[in-house]
Amino acid sequence: MNHSENQARLELEELFRNQGITDRGIDNVVATPDLPEEYGFIFRNAGYQDRMNHENLALFTQLCKKNQLSSNQNRPLLLKNPWDFPNFLYVKKAWPEAKFILGDSVRNPTRAW
């Protein structure tokens, strides 16, 4: 909205350098400002449980709104968080319009609804 995306990206790159962050810490995927992040990590870094619940629902809503603002708003938002797999009934209650892809990966789903 205020056209500060490039400046924020540069500041995040500098923060990564200053803190010695080179990868995600769980694998060798390089950490960059453009790396998609599982929202469970964002919850954990903010001091919440890593799966969606009533305590972090406001943060989740804020993340979704920010994501939609910085992307194609005509496309659905696809979110991935393996910790919410057994929690999908709560997610469906919190977001009744949500659709789910359950399977071993997005490329090879076993069931979608």
CORGI-V217676 format. One record per helix or strand of 3 or more residues. SS is the DSSP state (2 for helix, 1 for strand). FROM is the first residue (numbers start at 0). TO is the last residue. Records with the same first field share a line. If there is no record, write none. Layout:
# CORGI-V217676
SS = FROM-TO ; FROM-TO
This chain:
# CORGI-V217676
2 = 4-17 ; 38-44 ; 56-68 ; 81-93
1 = 100-102 ; 108-111
